[in-house]
């Protein structure tokens, strides 16, 4: 999550307390509550896994078969099993 990604887009809606939702007293409340109610998300969180190459790193682009950028890695690491995992926003 960053300045350009809301809690619902990052899959972190559960971190917004019930009382705060009811009071609507937090930064970005109108946009965030509208996203929660209508499930109107401009981005979606996707998990990555591979066994080849280096692990994904923050800000690496995710591209489709045509080479068009469709997302960006938010975090990644290499596991002891030899698998690389990561999260990206599309």
C-alpha positions in Angstrom: 0.0 0.0 0.0 1.2 3.5 -0.8 -0.1 7.0 -1.6 -1.7 5.7 -4.8 -3.2 2.4 -3.5 -6.2 2.3 -1.1 -6.6 -0.3 1.6 -9.3 -2.1 -0.4 -7.1 -2.3 -3.4 -4.3 -3.7 -1.3 -6.6 -6.3 0.3 -6.4 -4.6 3.7 -10.0 -3.5 4.3 -10.1 -5.6 7.5 -7.7 -3.0 9.0 -10.3 -0.3 9.0 -12.2 -0.5 12.3 -16.0 -0.7 12.3 -16.3 2.5 14.4 -14.2 4.4 11.9 -16.2 3.2 9.0 -19.4 4.3 10.8 -17.9 7.7 11.7 -16.4 8.2 8.2 -13.6 10.1 10.0 -10.4 9.0 8.3 -8.4 10.3 5.4 -9.9 9.2 2.1 -13.1 7.9 3.7 -15.5 8.9 0.9 -13.4 7.1 -1.8 -12.5 4.1 0.4 -16.0 3.5 1.7 -17.4 3.7 -1.9 -14.9 1.1 -3.0 -15.8 -1.2 -0.2 -19.6 -0.8 -0.8 -19.5 -1.1 -4.6 -16.4 -3.3 -4.9 -15.2 -0.7 -7.4 -11.5 -1.4 -7.4 -9.2 0.1 -10.0 -6.4 -2.3 -9.0 -6.3 -5.9 -7.8 -3.7 -7.8 -5.8 -2.2 -10.9 -7.5 0.3 -13.5 -6.1 3.3 -14.6 -8.1 5.4 -17.8 -7.9 8.3 -19.1 -10.0 11.2 -21.5 -9.8 13.4 -19.8 -12.4 15.4 -16.6 -12.3 15.8 -14.1 -9.5 13.0 -13.3 -7.1 10.7 -10.4 -8.0 11.6 -7.0 -6.5 9.5 -4.0 -5.7 8.6 -1.8 -8.7 9.5 -4.5 -11.3 6.9 -4.3 -14.1 4.6 -7.2 -14.9 4.0 -7.5 -18.6 1.6 -9.5 -20.8 2.6 -11.7 -23.7 2.7 -8.7 -26.0 5.1 -6.8 -23.7 2.5 -4.3 -22.5 2.9 -3.3 -18.8 -0.2 -4.6 -16.8 1.0 -4.3 -13.3 3.9 -3.8 -10.8 5.5 -5.9 -8.2 5.0 -4.6 -4.6 7.1 -7.2 -2.8 8.9 -10.4 -3.4 11.5 -12.9 -1.9 13.1 -16.3 -2.4 12.0 -19.2 -0.2 14.3 -21.9 1.2 12.5 -24.3 -1.1 13.9 -22.6 -4.2 10.6 -20.9 -5.1 10.3 -17.2 -5.7 7.2 -15.5 -4.5 5.8 -12.1 -4.7 2.7 -9.8 -4.8 1.8 -7.4 -7.5 -1.0 -4.9 -8.2 -2.7 -5.1 -11.6 
